[in-house]
Amino acid sequence: MQVFVILPAAGIGTRMAAPGAHVALPKQFLEIDGVPVLIRSVMAFLAVKRVDAVCIAVRGPERARVETLVDAHKLGPRVHMVEGGDNRQQSVSNALAALECHPDDVVMVHDAVRPLIDPATIERTIEAVAKHGAAIVGLPAVDTIKQVERTAEGAIVTATIPRERIVLAQTPQGAMCKLLRRAFTEAAADGFTGTDEASLLERAGIEVSVVAGSPRNFKITQPGDIELAEFYLRQGHP
């Protein structure tokens, strides 16, 4: 059984300026203690010996930049690149098509802007995919969850959802190669676009197991997140 990782890093939507910078950069290229977010994410998976290859999906114009970063950080032959698509699903689909994986190999997809994923969580996800066929990393909800109805004057609460029935989805999200490819093929045939890989797997009738995540495995989405990531690193997080 081989283990493959896909990092969709072709996003150009939300941008934010690094502290003190005059030009906004895509989030995956912002630096945390001098190392770009994308490179930290790649390094996290390379630290797990069971990972055979990491495939980065990038936009054509940014490929040279990513190749330079990969070389500069000496990431080695396990790192590969593929052309990204117009959205996350297309980027993952392109990478999935390029992988030379066998039906029962493990394929995980991880947000390129979740740089603090730890080896133990990666290992647990691999084991869960091998055992159950598909798995995601998730956090239990700690706040009370309300279902609402949107109105012209705001939101109206319609129900309270029991917290024990809710998890906040993180990544990696993975499945056996044959299951993930099936889910993507069916979604493409129907013109369906999901919010994450799990939504495609669920739609295909594939049961998805949940692996315990960590608050540190957060997504870089706003400028303060860089400072938070650097704080975690100072606390000894890899």
N, C-alpha and C positions, 0 to 999 in steps of 0.2 A: 504493500500500500504506500503510494506516494502522497505527499501533501503539497498543494499549490495554494498560493495567496494572490488575490487580485486587489490592487489598490487603484480605484478610479480617481484620477487626479487631473481630469480635464475641465473641471468646473471653472467658469469665468463669471458666474453670477454675482454673488455678494463679495465685495472687496472691502478691505479696511486698511488703513494706514498703520504701519508699524510706529511705535513711539518715537517721536522726533523726526519721522520721515516726511518728505514733501510729496512723495509719489505713492499711491496706493498699489499694493501688490496682491495677487491672488493669495488666499490664506495659506495654501500649501507651501508657499515660498517664504513666508515670514519666518524669522529666526527665534528659536528658544535657546538662550545661552549660546548664541553663535552658530547653532545648527538648524537648518531649515526644517520646518514641521514635517514635510514629506519625507525627508531623509531620516528623521527620528522614527517615523512610522515604519519605514523599511528596515531600519536597524533592529527594531523591536522583534520583527519576525525572523530576521537572520540570526538572532541570538538563540532561537529555538532550533536545535539541530535536526529535528524531524521535518522541518520545512525544506522541501527540495527546490522550490523556485518561487520567486516573487515577480509578478507581472504588473508593471505600472502602465495604466492607460492614460496617455497624455495627448493634448492637442498638438497638431503638427507644428505650429509655430514655436511651441515650447519644448519640443523634443531635444533640441541641441542644448538648451539650458539644463534639462534634467540629466542628459548624458554627461555633461560637464560636472554636475553635482555628484553623480554616482561615481565617476572616476576620481574626483577630488577626495571623496570620503572612502575610497578603496573598498567598495561594497562587494566586489567580486563577481564571479560568473553565475551566481544563482539569480541575479537580477536581470530581468528582461523588460522590453518596452513594446507597447502596441499602440496604434492610433486610437485615440478616444473618440467618442461619438458626441452627438448634440446634447445628450442627457446622460445621467448616471446609468440607466438601464442599458442604453446603447453601448456605453463604454465597457460595461461588464460583459455584455454580449460579445463584443469584439474580442475581448481578452479570453473569454471562455472558448470561443471558436479557435483561437490560436494555441490554446493549451494542448499538449500531447498527453492527455490524461486518459487512464483506463476507467471503465465504468465505475469501479468501486474505490477509486482514488478519492481523497478528500480535497475539496476546493472551498476555500474561505474567501469572503469578500470583506474588506475592512476600509472604513472611511480614512482617506489619506490625512485628514485633519484631526485624527484621534491619536496623537503621538505618544501618549503615556500608557498604552496597552502593555500589560505585563506578561512575562513568559508563562506564569502559572495559569492565567486565564486562557492564553492561547492553547496551552496543553490540554486544559479541560474541554475546550471547544473541539479540538481534534478528537479526543476520546468520545465525546458525546455524538459527534457525527459518525464515527466508526461504529458506535453502538446502536444509535437510533436512526441513522440515515440523514438527518438534518438537525441543525441546532443554531440558536442565536445566543448572544450574550444579552442579559437583561438585568435591570435593577428593580427591586420591589418599590412600589409607590409609597412614600412616607406621608404625603399630603392627602387630605380627603379629596376624592375625585368627583366632580359634578358634571352630569350631562346637561347640556343647555340647548335652548332653541334660540336662534338668532332672529331678532326683530329690528325694525327700523329705529327703535329707541334703545337698542342694546340687547344683552343676552338675558334670557329668563331660564332659571333652573327648572329642569323637568324631572331629574332623578339623581340620586346619589349612588355611585357605583362602588361596591365593596372593594376596599384596597387589596384584599387578598386575591382578588381576581385580576389584578392589573400588574403588568411589569412595563418599565420604560425601556424600550429597545435600544441596544447599543450595537456595536460591531466588535469582533467579526461575526458574520453570519455565514453559515456554510452548509454544504450538503455533499453527498457522494456525487461525483461528476455526472453520472447518468441521470440522477434526479434533478440536479440544477439545470442541466441542458434541457431536460424535458420541460421543466417549468418555464424556462425562457422561450423555448420553441412554441409552446402553447400560448404564451402571452403575446408573442409576436404575431402568431396566426390570427388572433382575435383583436389585435390592435390595442391590447391592454397595457397600460403603464402603471406600475406599482410604486409605492413609496420606498420600498426596500426589497431585498431578496426574499425575505420571509413572506412578504405579501404575495409574491409569485408562487412560492412553494405551497403556501396555504391554498391558494386558488386552484392549484393542480391536485389538491387532495392529499398532499404529503404532510404527515405529522411532523411538527417542528418542536424539538426539545429546547428547554431554556437552561442556560448555564449562568451561574451567579456572576454578575459584573462588579464594577467598582466605581465609586464617585470620581476617582482619578481618571477613569477612562472617558473623559468628557470630550466634546467636539469643540474645536476652536471656532467660535462664531463672532466674537466681538473683541475689541482691543484689550480689555481687561483680562481676557483668557490667557494671553501670553504671560502676563505677570503671575497669574495663578499657576500656570504650568511651571514657571521658573521657581515658584515657591515650593511646589511638590518636589522638584529636582533637588532643591537645597535640603529637603527633608530626607533625602536618600533614595528617592524613587528613581529607578533606572531611566 
